[in-house]
Amino acid sequence: MSDRYAVVGNPVAHSRSPSIHARFAHQTGEDVEYGRLLAPPDGFVEAVERFRADGGRGLNVTLPFKLEAFAWAPRHSARARAAGAVNTLRFDPGGAYGDNTDGAGLVRDLESRLGFALAGASILLLGAGGAARGAILPLLEAGAARIAIANRTASRALELVAAFADPRLEARAFDALAPEFELVVNATSAGVGGARVPVPDAVLRRAALACDMYYAARETPFVAQAREAGCAAACDGLGMLVEQAAESFLVWRGVRPLTAPVYEALRAELAAEAR
Ligand code: ATR
């Protein structure tokens, strides 16, 4: 019987993870079966424990359960502790292990696929929620020279800076931003409602790359905002999605799949859906 994995969330019907992991399994020859697990809002722990008792080997965790997964897992990676959230659970004989591959996925997409050198880079991180928090340690470990965090609610940016206690981190008000960043990362959910992020156009115009952590079949509102502001290059979060999945596959199987062909296949699928 194949080793069983799944993505647990609510909703999960839209998740691309099963199609990504099926491609990884095919490519690497790993005997893996990957499905979807819909958990009721108050039934996360029960769903996870049943999946494990039935022989499941690991799970990806998506909204709204990443914090609950962190609280449930008895052991964590350093990057999961820094994020305060778990998106990857591995069921080891000694107990469950909680990891977070989201930030590593962002770093890998930026460096490997987009050729952006993070070492020494000056980065503007927009947002101070879970997505932003998960990106900070991997960006610092990749050698970022500094990371300025701008958030609508200023106190949340200050809290993040205090939590990491790293001199390279600072909180900044949107209206105090100058064009001084090579990379701008959007970790706000503003685009979900079609809203613009209140970052000055001049900041985007000066950046070499603007990266949205969200993706869609069509151009995301933040990618459009960056393009219209005159930013040299912009990407959405599809590459990050594929890379975080590859990192989870590595955590489970000890094998890192090639991501480029999977990214290309997904991008083509999305383009076909948009037509
Ligand atoms: P996630 O886990 O996806 O990061 P979250 O914790 O709800 O979700 O955080 C959402 C982020 O998007 C926050 O930084 C939020 O700003 P606030 O802390 O001020 O709420 C930001 N955000 C959401 N809608 C926004 C908008 N219209 N403009 C600017 N920022 C927005």
py3Dmol code that shows the C-alpha trace and the ligand (Angstrom):
import py3Dmol

protein = """\
ATOM      1  CA  MET A   1       0.000   0.000   0.000  1.00  0.00           C
ATOM      2  CA  SER A   2       1.223   3.532  -0.806  1.00  0.00           C
ATOM      3  CA  ASP A   3       2.275   5.899   1.993  1.00  0.00           C
ATOM      4  CA  ARG A   4      -0.630   8.256   2.623  1.00  0.00           C
ATOM      5  CA  TYR A   5      -0.483  12.051   2.944  1.00  0.00           C
ATOM      6  CA  ALA A   6      -3.111  14.764   2.611  1.00  0.00           C
ATOM      7  CA  VAL A   7      -3.811  18.458   2.942  1.00  0.00           C
ATOM      8  CA  VAL A   8      -6.097  19.259   5.871  1.00  0.00           C
ATOM      9  CA  GLY A   9      -8.055  22.519   5.904  1.00  0.00           C
ATOM     10  CA  ASN A  10     -11.461  24.097   5.561  1.00  0.00           C
ATOM     11  CA  PRO A  11     -12.133  24.540   2.702  1.00  0.00           C
ATOM     12  CA  VAL A  12      -9.760  22.180   0.839  1.00  0.00           C
ATOM     13  CA  ALA A  13     -11.664  21.472  -2.372  1.00  0.00           C
ATOM     14  CA  HIS A  14      -9.725  24.200  -4.222  1.00  0.00           C
ATOM     15  CA  SER A  15      -6.283  23.099  -2.990  1.00  0.00           C
ATOM     16  CA  ARG A  16      -3.634  22.525  -5.675  1.00  0.00           C
ATOM     17  CA  SER A  17      -1.502  20.456  -3.290  1.00  0.00           C
ATOM     18  CA  PRO A  18      -2.838  17.023  -4.407  1.00  0.00           C
ATOM     19  CA  SER A  19      -1.956  17.771  -8.027  1.00  0.00           C
ATOM     20  CA  ILE A  20       1.495  19.110  -7.066  1.00  0.00           C
ATOM     21  CA  HIS A  21       2.356  16.108  -4.880  1.00  0.00           C
ATOM     22  CA  ALA A  22       1.045  13.618  -7.452  1.00  0.00           C
ATOM     23  CA  ARG A  23       3.509  15.166  -9.916  1.00  0.00           C
ATOM     24  CA  PHE A  24       6.353  15.001  -7.359  1.00  0.00           C
ATOM     25  CA  ALA A  25       5.587  11.333  -6.597  1.00  0.00           C
ATOM     26  CA  HIS A  26       5.513  10.440 -10.286  1.00  0.00           C
ATOM     27  CA  GLN A  27       8.758  12.309 -10.958  1.00  0.00           C
ATOM     28  CA  THR A  28      10.717  10.847  -8.006  1.00  0.00           C
ATOM     29  CA  GLY A  29       9.204   7.355  -8.084  1.00  0.00           C
ATOM     30  CA  GLU A  30       8.186   7.680  -4.420  1.00  0.00           C
ATOM     31  CA  ASP A  31       5.211   5.465  -3.553  1.00  0.00           C
ATOM     32  CA  VAL A  32       3.003   8.257  -2.239  1.00  0.00           C
ATOM     33  CA  GLU A  33      -0.725   8.842  -2.293  1.00  0.00           C
ATOM     34  CA  TYR A  34      -1.893  12.399  -1.460  1.00  0.00           C
ATOM     35  CA  GLY A  35      -5.493  13.431  -0.824  1.00  0.00           C
ATOM     36  CA  ARG A  36      -7.692  16.093   0.712  1.00  0.00           C
ATOM     37  CA  LEU A  37      -8.977  16.077   4.292  1.00  0.00           C
ATOM     38  CA  LEU A  38     -11.817  18.467   5.101  1.00  0.00           C
ATOM     39  CA  ALA A  39     -11.953  19.066   8.859  1.00  0.00           C
ATOM     40  CA  PRO A  40     -14.858  20.828  10.563  1.00  0.00           C
ATOM     41  CA  PRO A  41     -13.898  24.189  12.114  1.00  0.00           C
ATOM     42  CA  ASP A  42     -13.881  22.659  15.615  1.00  0.00           C
ATOM     43  CA  GLY A  43     -12.645  19.207  14.570  1.00  0.00           C
ATOM     44  CA  PHE A  44      -9.016  19.682  13.522  1.00  0.00           C
ATOM     45  CA  VAL A  45      -7.361  17.535  16.211  1.00  0.00           C
ATOM     46  CA  GLU A  46      -9.877  14.722  15.809  1.00  0.00           C
ATOM     47  CA  ALA A  47      -9.410  14.670  12.024  1.00  0.00           C
ATOM     48  CA  VAL A  48      -5.604  14.627  12.330  1.00  0.00           C
ATOM     49  CA  GLU A  49      -5.571  11.888  14.958  1.00  0.00           C
ATOM     50  CA  ARG A  50      -7.949   9.721  12.950  1.00  0.00           C
ATOM     51  CA  PHE A  51      -5.823  10.153   9.818  1.00  0.00           C
ATOM     52  CA  ARG A  52      -2.711   9.159  11.765  1.00  0.00           C
ATOM     53  CA  ALA A  53      -4.446   6.185  13.444  1.00  0.00           C
ATOM     54  CA  ASP A  54      -5.510   4.984   9.980  1.00  0.00           C
ATOM     55  CA  GLY A  55      -1.866   4.837   8.922  1.00  0.00           C
ATOM     56  CA  GLY A  56      -1.384   8.328   7.441  1.00  0.00           C
ATOM     57  CA  ARG A  57       2.275   9.428   7.334  1.00  0.00           C
ATOM     58  CA  GLY A  58       1.950  13.201   7.229  1.00  0.00           C
ATOM     59  CA  LEU A  59      -0.189  16.220   6.454  1.00  0.00           C
ATOM     60  CA  ASN A  60      -0.002  19.658   4.970  1.00  0.00           C
ATOM     61  CA  VAL A  61      -2.030  22.090   7.017  1.00  0.00           C
ATOM     62  CA  THR A  62      -3.813  25.037   5.468  1.00  0.00           C
ATOM     63  CA  LEU A  63      -6.303  27.682   6.570  1.00  0.00           C
ATOM     64  CA  PRO A  64      -7.610  28.006   9.205  1.00  0.00           C
ATOM     65  CA  PHE A  65      -5.614  25.390  11.126  1.00  0.00           C
ATOM     66  CA  LYS A  66      -1.931  26.405  11.006  1.00  0.00           C
ATOM     67  CA  LEU A  67      -1.920  27.801  14.554  1.00  0.00           C
ATOM     68  CA  GLU A  68      -3.843  24.825  15.924  1.00  0.00           C
ATOM     69  CA  ALA A  69      -1.386  22.479  14.242  1.00  0.00           C
ATOM     70  CA  PHE A  70       1.441  24.311  15.982  1.00  0.00           C
ATOM     71  CA  ALA A  71      -0.301  23.965  19.348  1.00  0.00           C
ATOM     72  CA  TRP A  72      -0.997  20.255  18.730  1.00  0.00           C
ATOM     73  CA  ALA A  73       2.457  19.137  17.552  1.00  0.00           C
ATOM     74  CA  PRO A  74       4.731  18.083  20.438  1.00  0.00           C
ATOM     75  CA  ARG A  75       7.952  18.812  18.472  1.00  0.00           C
ATOM     76  CA  HIS A  76       8.748  21.672  16.096  1.00  0.00           C
ATOM     77  CA  SER A  77      11.457  22.867  13.727  1.00  0.00           C
ATOM     78  CA  ALA A  78      13.100  26.225  14.487  1.00  0.00           C
ATOM     79  CA  ARG A  79      11.350  27.766  11.482  1.00  0.00           C
ATOM     80  CA  ALA A  80       7.955  26.548  12.728  1.00  0.00           C
ATOM     81  CA  ARG A  81       8.690  28.075  16.140  1.00  0.00           C
ATOM     82  CA  ALA A  82       9.678  31.375  14.504  1.00  0.00           C
ATOM     83  CA  ALA A  83       6.500  31.355  12.402  1.00  0.00           C
ATOM     84  CA  GLY A  84       4.348  30.273  15.358  1.00  0.00           C
ATOM     85  CA  ALA A  85       2.525  28.112  12.825  1.00  0.00           C
ATOM     86  CA  VAL A  86       2.786  24.668  11.222  1.00  0.00           C
ATOM     87  CA  ASN A  87       2.009  23.836   7.589  1.00  0.00           C
ATOM     88  CA  THR A  88       3.684  20.409   7.558  1.00  0.00           C
ATOM     89  CA  LEU A  89       3.150  17.516   9.993  1.00  0.00           C
ATOM     90  CA  ARG A  90       5.194  14.322   9.845  1.00  0.00           C
ATOM     91  CA  PHE A  91       4.081  11.351  11.926  1.00  0.00           C
ATOM     92  CA  ASP A  92       7.305   9.834  13.254  1.00  0.00           C
ATOM     93  CA  PRO A  93       7.368   6.715  15.455  1.00  0.00           C
ATOM     94  CA  GLY A  94       8.470   8.967  18.348  1.00  0.00           C
ATOM     95  CA  GLY A  95       5.584  11.427  17.887  1.00  0.00           C
ATOM     96  CA  ALA A  96       4.396  14.075  15.474  1.00  0.00           C
ATOM     97  CA  TYR A  97       6.844  16.665  14.138  1.00  0.00           C
ATOM     98  CA  GLY A  98       5.618  20.110  13.094  1.00  0.00           C
ATOM     99  CA  ASP A  99       7.453  22.147  10.472  1.00  0.00           C
ATOM    100  CA  ASN A 100       6.746  25.247   8.408  1.00  0.00           C
ATOM    101  CA  THR A 101       7.965  25.302   4.812  1.00  0.00           C
ATOM    102  CA  ASP A 102       6.189  28.487   3.633  1.00  0.00           C
ATOM    103  CA  GLY A 103       9.072  30.917   4.203  1.00  0.00           C
ATOM    104  CA  ALA A 104      11.633  28.473   2.814  1.00  0.00           C
ATOM    105  CA  GLY A 105       9.406  28.158  -0.257  1.00  0.00           C
ATOM    106  CA  LEU A 106       9.432  31.920  -0.734  1.00  0.00           C
ATOM    107  CA  VAL A 107      13.224  32.076  -0.369  1.00  0.00           C
ATOM    108  CA  ARG A 108      13.778  29.256  -2.808  1.00  0.00           C
ATOM    109  CA  ASP A 109      11.426  30.715  -5.391  1.00  0.00           C
ATOM    110  CA  LEU A 110      13.156  34.096  -5.149  1.00  0.00           C
ATOM    111  CA  GLU A 111      16.681  32.709  -5.353  1.00  0.00           C
ATOM    112  CA  SER A 112      16.404  29.651  -7.586  1.00  0.00           C
ATOM    113  CA  ARG A 113      13.637  30.443 -10.039  1.00  0.00           C
ATOM    114  CA  LEU A 114      13.820  34.229 -10.128  1.00  0.00           C
ATOM    115  CA  GLY A 115      17.587  34.558  -9.590  1.00  0.00           C
ATOM    116  CA  PHE A 116      17.195  37.213  -6.897  1.00  0.00           C
ATOM    117  CA  ALA A 117      20.146  37.355  -4.472  1.00  0.00           C
ATOM    118  CA  LEU A 118      18.792  37.800  -0.955  1.00  0.00           C
ATOM    119  CA  ALA A 119      22.232  38.105   0.637  1.00  0.00           C
ATOM    120  CA  GLY A 120      22.730  41.794   1.403  1.00  0.00           C
ATOM    121  CA  ALA A 121      19.289  42.771   0.108  1.00  0.00           C
ATOM    122  CA  SER A 122      17.136  45.525   1.541  1.00  0.00           C
ATOM    123  CA  ILE A 123      13.592  44.159   1.785  1.00  0.00           C
ATOM    124  CA  LEU A 124      10.203  45.714   2.411  1.00  0.00           C
ATOM    125  CA  LEU A 125       7.697  43.258   3.867  1.00  0.00           C
ATOM    126  CA  LEU A 126       4.067  44.375   3.595  1.00  0.00           C
ATOM    127  CA  GLY A 127       1.795  42.912   6.271  1.00  0.00           C
ATOM    128  CA  ALA A 128       2.275  41.545   9.773  1.00  0.00           C
ATOM    129  CA  GLY A 129      -0.053  38.531   9.879  1.00  0.00           C
ATOM    130  CA  GLY A 130       0.815  34.846   9.748  1.00  0.00           C
ATOM    131  CA  ALA A 131       2.146  34.954   6.189  1.00  0.00           C
ATOM    132  CA  ALA A 132       4.562  37.782   7.005  1.00  0.00           C
ATOM    133  CA  ARG A 133       5.681  36.178  10.245  1.00  0.00           C
ATOM    134  CA  GLY A 134       6.531  32.886   8.504  1.00  0.00           C
ATOM    135  CA  ALA A 135       8.757  34.658   5.976  1.00  0.00           C
ATOM    136  CA  ILE A 136      10.967  36.543   8.421  1.00  0.00           C
ATOM    137  CA  LEU A 137      13.368  33.878   9.738  1.00  0.00           C
ATOM    138  CA  PRO A 138      14.009  32.300   6.296  1.00  0.00           C
ATOM    139  CA  LEU A 139      14.679  35.767   4.791  1.00  0.00           C
ATOM    140  CA  LEU A 140      17.069  36.635   7.639  1.00  0.00           C
ATOM    141  CA  GLU A 141      18.824  33.272   7.311  1.00  0.00           C
ATOM    142  CA  ALA A 142      19.207  33.874   3.573  1.00  0.00           C
ATOM    143  CA  GLY A 143      21.301  36.927   4.484  1.00  0.00           C
ATOM    144  CA  ALA A 144      18.906  39.864   4.092  1.00  0.00           C
ATOM    145  CA  ALA A 145      20.696  43.061   5.115  1.00  0.00           C
ATOM    146  CA  ARG A 146      17.491  44.499   6.512  1.00  0.00           C
ATOM    147  CA  ILE A 147      13.765  43.936   6.524  1.00  0.00           C
ATOM    148  CA  ALA A 148      11.348  46.812   7.035  1.00  0.00           C
ATOM    149  CA  ILE A 149       7.820  45.747   7.993  1.00  0.00           C
ATOM    150  CA  ALA A 150       4.897  48.017   7.087  1.00  0.00           C
ATOM    151  CA  ASN A 151       1.429  47.144   8.284  1.00  0.00           C
ATOM    152  CA  ARG A 152      -1.966  48.847   8.312  1.00  0.00           C
ATOM    153  CA  THR A 153      -2.184  48.260  12.059  1.00  0.00           C
ATOM    154  CA  ALA A 154       1.187  49.628  13.155  1.00  0.00           C
ATOM    155  CA  SER A 155       1.173  47.827  16.523  1.00  0.00           C
ATOM    156  CA  ARG A 156       1.289  44.400  14.834  1.00  0.00           C
ATOM    157  CA  ALA A 157       4.454  45.352  12.915  1.00  0.00           C
ATOM    158  CA  LEU A 158       6.034  46.548  16.162  1.00  0.00           C
ATOM    159  CA  GLU A 159       5.073  43.273  17.865  1.00  0.00           C
ATOM    160  CA  LEU A 160       6.771  41.252  15.122  1.00  0.00           C
ATOM    161  CA  VAL A 161       9.944  43.318  15.374  1.00  0.00           C
ATOM    162  CA  ALA A 162       9.962  42.832  19.151  1.00  0.00           C
ATOM    163  CA  ALA A 163       9.356  39.073  18.820  1.00  0.00           C
ATOM    164  CA  PHE A 164      12.359  38.514  16.531  1.00  0.00           C
ATOM    165  CA  ALA A 165      14.725  40.906  18.321  1.00  0.00           C
ATOM    166  CA  ASP A 166      17.071  41.127  15.313  1.00  0.00           C
ATOM    167  CA  PRO A 167      18.775  44.473  14.542  1.00  0.00           C
ATOM    168  CA  ARG A 168      18.074  43.987  10.834  1.00  0.00           C
ATOM    169  CA  LEU A 169      14.299  44.269  11.435  1.00  0.00           C
ATOM    170  CA  GLU A 170      12.380  47.522  11.742  1.00  0.00           C
ATOM    171  CA  ALA A 171       8.730  48.610  11.685  1.00  0.00           C
ATOM    172  CA  ARG A 172       7.808  51.414   9.287  1.00  0.00           C
ATOM    173  CA  ALA A 173       4.630  53.393   8.602  1.00  0.00           C
ATOM    174  CA  PHE A 174       3.390  53.222   5.008  1.00  0.00           C
ATOM    175  CA  ASP A 175       3.610  57.006   4.672  1.00  0.00           C
ATOM    176  CA  ALA A 176       7.203  56.996   5.927  1.00  0.00           C
ATOM    177  CA  LEU A 177       8.463  54.649   3.201  1.00  0.00           C
ATOM    178  CA  ALA A 178      11.179  55.927   0.862  1.00  0.00           C
ATOM    179  CA  PRO A 179      12.323  54.269  -2.388  1.00  0.00           C
ATOM    180  CA  GLU A 180      15.161  52.334  -0.790  1.00  0.00           C
ATOM    181  CA  PHE A 181      14.259  48.638  -1.218  1.00  0.00           C
ATOM    182  CA  GLU A 182      15.418  46.129  -3.806  1.00  0.00           C
ATOM    183  CA  LEU A 183      12.638  43.680  -3.001  1.00  0.00           C
ATOM    184  CA  VAL A 184       9.032  44.286  -1.927  1.00  0.00           C
ATOM    185  CA  VAL A 185       7.086  41.262  -0.647  1.00  0.00           C
ATOM    186  CA  ASN A 186       3.318  41.447  -0.270  1.00  0.00           C
ATOM    187  CA  ALA A 187       2.153  39.333   2.672  1.00  0.00           C
ATOM    188  CA  THR A 188      -1.103  41.241   3.179  1.00  0.00           C
ATOM    189  CA  SER A 189      -4.451  39.783   2.232  1.00  0.00           C
ATOM    190  CA  ALA A 190      -5.529  43.155   0.759  1.00  0.00           C
ATOM    191  CA  GLY A 191      -5.766  41.681  -2.746  1.00  0.00           C
ATOM    192  CA  VAL A 192      -8.348  39.106  -1.673  1.00  0.00           C
ATOM    193  CA  GLY A 193     -10.913  41.905  -1.608  1.00  0.00           C
ATOM    194  CA  GLY A 194      -9.309  43.589  -4.624  1.00  0.00           C
ATOM    195  CA  ALA A 195      -7.801  46.402  -2.491  1.00  0.00           C
ATOM    196  CA  ARG A 196      -4.492  48.093  -3.197  1.00  0.00           C
ATOM    197  CA  VAL A 197      -1.735  47.962  -0.615  1.00  0.00           C
ATOM    198  CA  PRO A 198      -1.027  51.544   0.513  1.00  0.00           C
ATOM    199  CA  VAL A 199       2.635  51.427  -0.553  1.00  0.00           C
ATOM    200  CA  PRO A 200       3.859  54.491  -2.492  1.00  0.00           C
ATOM    201  CA  ASP A 201       4.355  53.985  -6.247  1.00  0.00           C
ATOM    202  CA  ALA A 202       7.877  55.400  -5.999  1.00  0.00           C
ATOM    203  CA  VAL A 203       8.859  52.516  -3.674  1.00  0.00           C
ATOM    204  CA  LEU A 204       7.661  49.954  -6.205  1.00  0.00           C
ATOM    205  CA  ARG A 205       9.240  51.815  -9.133  1.00  0.00           C
ATOM    206  CA  ARG A 206      12.653  51.696  -7.460  1.00  0.00           C
ATOM    207  CA  ALA A 207      12.481  47.975  -6.529  1.00  0.00           C
ATOM    208  CA  ALA A 208      14.090  45.333  -8.729  1.00  0.00           C
ATOM    209  CA  LEU A 209      11.363  42.837  -7.849  1.00  0.00           C
ATOM    210  CA  ALA A 210       7.908  42.866  -6.273  1.00  0.00           C
ATOM    211  CA  CYS A 211       6.642  39.521  -5.071  1.00  0.00           C
ATOM    212  CA  ASP A 212       3.090  38.668  -4.067  1.00  0.00           C
ATOM    213  CA  MET A 213       2.679  35.720  -1.679  1.00  0.00           C
ATOM    214  CA  TYR A 214      -0.766  35.080  -3.198  1.00  0.00           C
ATOM    215  CA  TYR A 215      -1.546  33.710  -6.643  1.00  0.00           C
ATOM    216  CA  ALA A 216      -4.526  33.550  -8.946  1.00  0.00           C
ATOM    217  CA  ALA A 217      -5.380  32.433 -12.465  1.00  0.00           C
ATOM    218  CA  ARG A 218      -5.296  36.075 -13.538  1.00  0.00           C
ATOM    219  CA  GLU A 219      -2.799  38.760 -12.590  1.00  0.00           C
ATOM    220  CA  THR A 220      -3.157  39.481  -8.852  1.00  0.00           C
ATOM    221  CA  PRO A 221      -4.055  43.035  -7.735  1.00  0.00           C
ATOM    222  CA  PHE A 222      -0.593  43.487  -6.180  1.00  0.00           C
ATOM    223  CA  VAL A 223       1.249  42.329  -9.305  1.00  0.00           C
ATOM    224  CA  ALA A 224      -0.898  44.772 -11.324  1.00  0.00           C
ATOM    225  CA  GLN A 225      -0.139  47.541  -8.818  1.00  0.00           C
ATOM    226  CA  ALA A 226       3.610  46.889  -9.088  1.00  0.00           C
ATOM    227  CA  ARG A 227       3.518  46.752 -12.883  1.00  0.00           C
ATOM    228  CA  GLU A 228       1.510  49.973 -13.128  1.00  0.00           C
ATOM    229  CA  ALA A 229       3.929  51.699 -10.722  1.00  0.00           C
ATOM    230  CA  GLY A 230       6.806  50.778 -13.054  1.00  0.00           C
ATOM    231  CA  CYS A 231       8.491  48.032 -11.011  1.00  0.00           C
ATOM    232  CA  ALA A 232      11.088  46.169 -13.099  1.00  0.00           C
ATOM    233  CA  ALA A 233       9.671  42.705 -12.353  1.00  0.00           C
ATOM    234  CA  ALA A 234       6.799  41.208 -10.392  1.00  0.00           C
ATOM    235  CA  CYS A 235       5.713  37.683  -9.533  1.00  0.00           C
ATOM    236  CA  ASP A 236       2.774  36.102  -7.778  1.00  0.00           C
ATOM    237  CA  GLY A 237       2.858  33.310  -5.190  1.00  0.00           C
ATOM    238  CA  LEU A 238       2.551  30.297  -7.474  1.00  0.00           C
ATOM    239  CA  GLY A 239       6.288  29.627  -7.411  1.00  0.00           C
ATOM    240  CA  MET A 240       6.280  29.859  -3.616  1.00  0.00           C
ATOM    241  CA  LEU A 241       3.373  27.402  -3.480  1.00  0.00           C
ATOM    242  CA  VAL A 242       5.272  24.825  -5.537  1.00  0.00           C
ATOM    243  CA  GLU A 243       8.495  25.374  -3.561  1.00  0.00           C
ATOM    244  CA  GLN A 244       6.835  25.032  -0.143  1.00  0.00           C
ATOM    245  CA  ALA A 245       5.299  21.787  -1.392  1.00  0.00           C
ATOM    246  CA  ALA A 246       8.719  20.525  -2.535  1.00  0.00           C
ATOM    247  CA  GLU A 247      10.164  21.385   0.859  1.00  0.00           C
ATOM    248  CA  SER A 248       7.347  19.424   2.571  1.00  0.00           C
ATOM    249  CA  PHE A 249       8.014  16.470   0.241  1.00  0.00           C
ATOM    250  CA  LEU A 250      11.671  16.642   1.306  1.00  0.00           C
ATOM    251  CA  VAL A 251      10.686  16.685   4.998  1.00  0.00           C
ATOM    252  CA  TRP A 252       8.549  13.570   4.505  1.00  0.00           C
ATOM    253  CA  ARG A 253      10.536  11.564   1.972  1.00  0.00           C
ATOM    254  CA  GLY A 254      14.138  12.813   2.184  1.00  0.00           C
ATOM    255  CA  VAL A 255      14.042  13.554  -1.579  1.00  0.00           C
ATOM    256  CA  ARG A 256      13.780  17.009  -3.140  1.00  0.00           C
ATOM    257  CA  PRO A 257      11.711  16.967  -6.328  1.00  0.00           C
ATOM    258  CA  LEU A 258      12.465  19.211  -9.295  1.00  0.00           C
ATOM    259  CA  THR A 259      10.080  22.138  -9.188  1.00  0.00           C
ATOM    260  CA  ALA A 260      10.522  23.851 -12.569  1.00  0.00           C
ATOM    261  CA  PRO A 261       8.418  21.395 -14.619  1.00  0.00           C
ATOM    262  CA  VAL A 262       5.679  21.374 -11.966  1.00  0.00           C
ATOM    263  CA  TYR A 263       5.602  25.169 -11.847  1.00  0.00           C
ATOM    264  CA  GLU A 264       5.312  25.303 -15.643  1.00  0.00           C
ATOM    265  CA  ALA A 265       2.488  22.749 -15.681  1.00  0.00           C
ATOM    266  CA  LEU A 266       0.527  24.605 -13.006  1.00  0.00           C
ATOM    267  CA  ARG A 267       1.012  27.961 -14.688  1.00  0.00           C
ATOM    268  CA  ALA A 268      -0.333  26.474 -17.913  1.00  0.00           C
ATOM    269  CA  GLU A 269      -3.321  25.010 -16.046  1.00  0.00           C
ATOM    270  CA  LEU A 270      -4.073  28.383 -14.460  1.00  0.00           C
ATOM    271  CA  ALA A 271      -3.785  30.158 -17.796  1.00  0.00           C
ATOM    272  CA  ALA A 272      -6.242  27.673 -19.327  1.00  0.00           C
ATOM    273  CA  GLU A 273      -8.682  28.289 -16.437  1.00  0.00           C
ATOM    274  CA  ALA A 274      -8.460  32.049 -16.976  1.00  0.00           C
ATOM    275  CA  ARG A 275      -9.462  31.739 -20.638  1.00  0.00           C
TER     276      ARG A 275
END
"""
ligand_1 = """\
31
ATR
P -2.324 35.856 6.950
O -2.196 34.689 7.872
O -2.684 35.505 5.541
O -1.121 36.748 7.005
P -3.802 37.645 8.664
O -3.078 37.203 9.863
O -5.286 37.875 8.727
O -3.628 36.655 7.450
O -3.088 38.980 8.135
C -3.577 39.694 7.057
C -2.606 40.844 6.784
O -3.086 41.611 5.673
C -2.488 41.822 7.938
O -1.176 42.343 7.931
C -3.526 42.871 7.565
O -3.305 44.142 8.168
P -3.875 44.435 9.656
O -2.910 43.806 10.601
O -3.887 45.925 9.748
O -5.258 43.818 9.698
C -3.286 42.957 6.076
N -4.417 43.528 5.331
C -5.613 42.945 5.093
N -6.390 43.744 4.324
C -5.656 44.872 4.073
C -5.882 46.071 3.318
N -7.041 46.284 2.679
N -4.886 46.984 3.274
C -3.712 46.781 3.904
N -3.432 45.664 4.627
C -4.387 44.721 4.713
"""
view = py3Dmol.view(width=600, height=400)
view.addModel(protein, "pdb")
view.setStyle({"model": 0}, {"cartoon": {"style": "trace"}})
view.addModel(ligand_1, "xyz")
view.setStyle({"model": 1}, {"stick": {}})
view.zoomTo()
view.show()
